Amino acid sequence: MECWKEHFEEFLNTMPVAKPLDIPPGEELVINTDPFTREEKTKTIQKTKNGKTLGPVNIPLEALMVNPDTIAAVIYRLIQEAWELRRVP
């Protein structure tokens, strides 16, 4: 820990930059923050490559492809709840 303390003391205790960089503002980003739709989730499942697994439980994508509409409805409810509660289940 002592070596990290020394590193950051040296790194953070330097002289300020004489002339800050003049970076022009970028363009305004348009970001859709609307909740996901069931159709978007179905399309995402259908576009995912075979052989992939989902999440820490390693659900094979092929299992979801049996009935993507039903799976999309379940995933949709889960994501919707996480979105509204602003927490990951």
Secondary structure, DSSP 8 states (H G I E B T S, - for coil): -HHHHHHHHHHHSS---SS--------------S---HHHHHHHHHHS-TT-EETTTTEEHHHHHTSHHHHHHHHHHHHHHHHHHTS--
